[in-house]
């Protein structure tokens, strides 16, 4: 990559807690945030374990100084706003504004979490009511616009939706816009709230496990859903040094490819994942043996883990890095997964630790590679974070030690 | 400034005869109910017969338009596919949501769920064209298509070899969507015939529309129709802000307003946004033709795609159909086109295109 892009501020809200401290502590203490949901209203809620954020919409609103009740903010937006509050603490807002920046958000179902309750009113004869506050919240850009309005900022804005790789793509776009000189900095990431729509969607695909999910395990049966928001502030190394900001990690490469194989399933031999990781390596000018840890996509679905496992086996051959999926901690947070796992990858570099792949007991039959299962100290200079989505969309991000 | 990119082929499915017709906009189609729907084509020519049976309308429209653009370009290999959509497949979303409510979350059909994913058309296009390269989907309301174009411009600016990207947009109007958005003033209360839309610019609201437009975009001017020189995306636009951006684009290219042969304006008949276009109607000299297009395609997030398809046709035909013209100019040829468009949710864009 031309100019060195670095990460200088983080914000995260997940089932592991609110903010970077709580999330990091949960990772270090091997504490999963996946449990039977108490907030999601669904007849299936008691059947499944999910990475539900612990705060109600009213509690999130209170954290933001917003009125409680039907305030027009969807849970999707509220999650985004709380995570963004933390990112914004890492930089002077006036400096951010005056030098030009982008806010690149990502999302899979917009404000569906609110719309699914109100839809009968939406399409009824009713012309008045609180539901009107939510009529423009279904699309994916609603949370993006709410962030811009809430913080009273005027960035270049964009929203991406490529299913489960959405926010990893947001990070790539932010980096490219900085490299093209379109903006000086970019805040990139994604947000998704649990919704009946999404739960029933994955349930109808028979992709959801009622037990804690077991990535890369032979007994894996599917994913646990989750919700989260995570954002990273990107800028050039030069710009970070100019303002004396602490550099948390370097985004040294990335890859985006498509499987061109099937609407929802990856190519079985992992071609897509292989190509994407290889592209990220060549983009960074690194070799497979330079990678010490992979934060895998590892959804614990039958197809993903077999394909991703094979791709890791083929690409890294005799130098298989430590790898794990952190989805058993957070659930699969869909559009937020790419950005929160980018944050976990950065912490792997900072802490010099590989996060353990929880719930792994039985190796997969047709793949020889094994995830790391204990919190492992290691010399980690470069990590890959994988995110793969429906529509064959594959993204790998490559972060290096600051 | 980024290098220009070149459009080598364009295809559009729209409420007009834009897909199969040999001439530009024959037999203009209108509507009296505030909704303009895409005029169907024979989708089986573009999609395999097994896959097409379960596909929703938006998928058929999007995929067919994309494949047609690739066919017209003669490109053997695509380097990537980039799509913008405000709403994706609305109907699939409505069906899955409706079933979920009606069937109380039991026995749901996953096909609707999968197809409602915003990047599902991109996925299908990648499969059909065997394109394993870059793949991206922007969902940013009135800038969804513009972001796709910007992305392609960035990729091609960096490319050291000839590359071709399939760039496009798709959005769908549904009866439910029309009802929902009618409650917050998207559409006119008293609906005129669509062809009369622009004569009702003193009241709030527009008419609903939809469409798909796809372009093969390259970094080589050879065999191209036109270039996309520059693109600006504006948020919360005011008339003055739009003018500033038009002026800055023109001066960056050493051009004067009279050098623009056609301005394609996104006036939607909505009194709230009409002021964005008033200075264009007033400032253009006798040289420039001012044209409009939303009375033909309706208002939707990615209507800039339809305008850009129209621009490619104007370059090729070298004449502007009467149905588009708001103010006729005297420039004899069509070499430079400016698109100025807005979307209801407070965004606007300006695009400068030049004939190759």
Interface residues (C-beta under 8 A of the other chain):
Chain A: X42 X43 X44 X107 X108 X112 X115 X116 X119 X120 X122 X123 X127 X132 X135 X136 X138 X139 X140 X141 X144 X145 X154 X156 X157 X158 X159 X160 X161 X162 X163 X169 X173 X176 X177 X180 X196 X197 X200 X201 X203 X204 X205 X256 X257 X258 X259 X260 X261 X262 X263 X264 X271 X272 X275 X389 X390 X391 X392 X393
Chain B: X2 X81 X86 X87 X88 X93 X96 X97 X98 X100 X101 X104 X105 X106 X108 X109 X110 X113 X114 X117 X118 X119 X120 X122 X123 X124 X126 X127 X129 X130 X131 X132 X133 X134 X135 X136 X137 X138 X139 X140 X141 X143 X147 X151 X154 X157 X176 X179 X180 X181 X183 X184 X233 X235 X301 X345
